């Protein structure tokens, strides 16, 4: 039975399911796609695959549910409000779910310079006893705590004023440092967290290359350009990246796609604008690359995380 907005029966329509999708089918053969919600008002899950966590990352979850699966198939289920910490250099899959029509979160990459300062200040307080074995969990989650959102917003605002994560004066560096320390204070007794921040603080060639590509995505980079920028021969760079399990081309596409997802999350740019900002001349090629990387189209991703 199909009803219109006034509750009256609509003639000439039938309801059917095609490939798991709900469809209202008109008698003239035209299909109209609709979304269905379960009894709690929660829509279908939104899945984003192969997300590369390039930097030590904080995720501030305001509304909704987020489930993260790591490279070994282990999952952590996070319910808003709360805070997540993700170790640098890992691939994850993310499942996002609205609650009461809302899904809201903020993602903040912590510059390596700031992370190093925080690690040095925290190192004596980190809980290092009885740490996990060979394959430790690289994601930790904490429930909400006082002033979490305000401190997160302060840190995000302070970092947004700095170019490439380099602080121009001591006052801004101190504000960012204290804000980050406060956010991380809830994790210092978590045995997994000690390894997460320690490993993330170690600077790798992979991180240097990724960061360079990420900060200038619209530049048509070549391997020789990057090797010169980090004072290394092209052959040495290729060899070092291989030992770290990646290639220049893989990092290039990953940096562009991660920036694209960041821009789409803001809701300020169209798909076409994001394609241009990420260095793509062809919007259709950008869309194909994004879908291949994350298993979701840019427009669907943008709709799922912006309300």
Buried (B, 14 or more C-beta within 10 A) or exposed (E): EEEEEEEEEEEEBEEEEEEEEBBBBEEEEEEEEEEEEEEEEBBBEBBBBBBBBBBBBBBBBBBBBBBBBBEEEEEBEBBBBBBBBBBBBBEBBBBBBBBEEEBBBBBBBBBBBBBBBBBEBBEEEBBEEEBEEEEBBBBBBBEBBEEBBEBBBBBBEBBEEBEEBEBEEEEBBEBBBBBBBBBBEBBBEBBBBBBBBBBBBEEBBBBBBBBBBBEEBEEEBEBEBBBEBBEBEBEEBBEBBEEBEBEBEBBBBBBBBBBBBBBBBEEEBBBEEBBBBBBBEEBEEBBEBBBEBBEBBBEBBBEBBEE
